[in-house]
Amino acid sequence: MTWVEIIGWIGAFEILLAFGLNSFQRISSDSYSFQLLNLTGGALLIINSAVNKIYPFTFINSVWVLVALIALWKRYRAKK
């Protein structure tokens, strides 16, 4: 297994972990842990899809990361 495949699997696991934990009410969708799992998972999937030249997947994960960044920023600003 190449480093790109490993990164892709880790990213996929993180996003599915966030989804599962949220679905079973272990974490809330506005928690730092949920958003950080989505952010890092999406970023790893961007690397995987860009290296493999799967650009629609790169695009959707870029949007995924952007949404997570905005959510984290709003949460950070609300805490101030």
N, C-alpha and C positions, 0 to 999 in steps of 0.2 A: 504494500500500500504506500502510495506517495504522500509527501507532506501536504499536498493540495487536497487529496482525498481525506486525510485525517482532519484537516481544518474544516472541510465541508461537513464531515460527520459530527464534529464537535459543535459546529454552528447549528446544524439541524437538531441535535439533541437539546441544545440550550433553548431554542425556540419552542420545541415540543414540551420541554420541561416547564417553561413559563406558562404555556397554554394549559397543560395538565394541572399544575398547581393552582392556577386561577379557576379552572373549571370545577375543581373540588374544594374551592374556598380555603385553600391553604395560604394563598397570598392574594392581595387585591390588585386590580388592574392599575391602580394609581400608586402602588408601592414602588420604592426604589428597586427592590429585587426583581420585580416583574419587568420593569423598564430596562434595567441593566442586562438582564438575560436576553431580552429582545434586541437591545443595542449590540451587545457583543456577538450574539448568535447571528444577527443579520450582517454584521461586519465580516465575520468569518465566511459566511455564505457569499458575500460580495467578492471576496478574494478568490474563493473556489470557482465561482461562475465566470469571473473576469479572466482568470487564467485559462479556463476551458472554453472561453469565447461563447458563452451562453448568455448573450446580452439581455434578452427579456427577463431572465432570472436575476441578472445584475441590477436591472432597473427596479424590479419589484422589491428586492432587498434594500436598495438604496432608499426607496420610499419608506420601507419598514424602519430603517435606521433613522431617517429624518423624523418620523412620527415619534419614535422613542426619545430622540434628542429634544424635541419640542415638549413632550410630556415631562421629561426630567427637568428641563429649564423652568417650565411653569410650576412644578412642584417645589423646586429650589427657591424661586421668587416668592411663592406663597408662604414659605417658612420664614422669610426675612422679616 
